[in-house]
Amino acid sequence: MTDRPPNSPSETELDELSRSEMARLGNKLDDVEIVHLADQWPVKGTRTEKRAERGVAMWFLVCGLSALASAALFIWWPWEYQPPGSGEHLSYQLYTPLVGLTIGLCVLSLGMGVIAYAKKFLPAEVAVQTRHDGPSDEVDRRTFAALVSEAGATSGLTRRKMITRTAGFGAGAMGLGLTVVGLGGLVKNPWAEGNESALVTTGWRSVDGERVYLRRDTGDPHEVVLVRPDDLDAGSIETVFPFRRSEEGDEEALVKGLRRADSPVMLLRLRPGTQVTQRKGQEGFNYGDYWAYSKVCTHLGCPTSLYETQTNRILCPCHQSQFDATMYAKPIFGPATRALPQLPIDVDEEGFFYALHDFNEPIGPAYWERKS
């Protein structure tokens, strides 16, 4: 059993002390000297005090309203892609900024409310404490609890109903908003379409047997330029995107093909005579010296946009993963642990590259259901 410090009260005596007396005892035992303690509002109920109280409550009210607004925007604001020129394109562009703005305003107003309350209502106190070593005994623990309780009582928070209610509303609404945003992505079933679900298919999937061609991005989404073998020099690389003949003239489909996250593919032309090891099950995915790999890094989804010709290494600039293009894009350095998926390609009768079929494995980082 821990020995009681000299001259400290017994547990029976502690039980008989009031909260204020126990708080003073706690200060004394902790070698704390209250040099200055002054109530911010010695005269209660003045107009100035009520005005300050309304100001603090306003911040908490703004916090709650902005939290509810962020949850409402997240659920009901139109978020699906709309092409430029359409009437809904502006709403689509505003979705993420508005959700971020309301969440930021919620956090900001909550912090401003806490700071405003501390500056305007907490007693002005200056205390000096002598620090000492050693564990806390029973007296210290109980008096500390009394000190905390006394601080809550002297802060006046319990009698300021407007502030406590708006603070509760703001904190509750903030928790609700963050919960909605955090769990909102889990509401939709990612496997609702079975083998055609978004996690296992990409923009290179053929629909009704239509060919998907390799298209370069010229900066103009309406311009369609297909890729031929002669367009790439030996040892070069180009990023290509999917295109279907049925998409000609369809502005939304043309833009989506360039903007869809799983669309970018790296088309490489190795130097003649380069020794290549093909992955089992992917024999024949290449067209001569031409190889096509997903540009989405298998570590965290960054674009693997760098290529070192001399070593035939594909590099991800985000976390320095490196993939060997002559070893079916197998990772040889960095945090990535899986090879980049390979897109099977061929050339049609007109000399244009097209995809034989979609990737035979999911692209990008891992997820729970993925077989790696």
Secondary structure as UniProt FT lines:
FT   TURN            6..7
FT   HELIX           11..16
FT   HELIX           19..29
FT   TURN            30..31
FT   STRAND          32..38
FT   TURN            44..45
FT   HELIX           47..76
FT   TURN            84..85
FT   TURN            87..88
FT   HELIX           89..120
FT   STRAND          124..129
FT   HELIX           138..154
FT   TURN            155..156
FT   HELIX           157..159
FT   HELIX           161..184
FT   TURN            185..187
FT   TURN            190..193
FT   HELIX           194..196
FT   TURN            198..200
FT   TURN            203..204
FT   TURN            208..209
FT   STRAND          212..216
FT   TURN            221..222
FT   STRAND          225..226
FT   HELIX           229..231
FT   TURN            234..235
FT   STRAND          236..243
FT   HELIX           245..247
FT   TURN            248..249
FT   HELIX           251..259
FT   TURN            261..262
FT   STRAND          265..269
FT   TURN            272..273
FT   TURN            280..281
FT   TURN            283..284
FT   TURN            288..289
FT   STRAND          290..294
FT   TURN            298..300
FT   STRAND          306..308
FT   TURN            309..312
FT   STRAND          313..315
FT   TURN            317..319
FT   STRAND          322..324
FT   TURN            325..326
FT   TURN            328..329
FT   STRAND          330..333
FT   STRAND          345..347
FT   TURN            349..350
FT   STRAND          353..355
FT   TURN            368..369
//
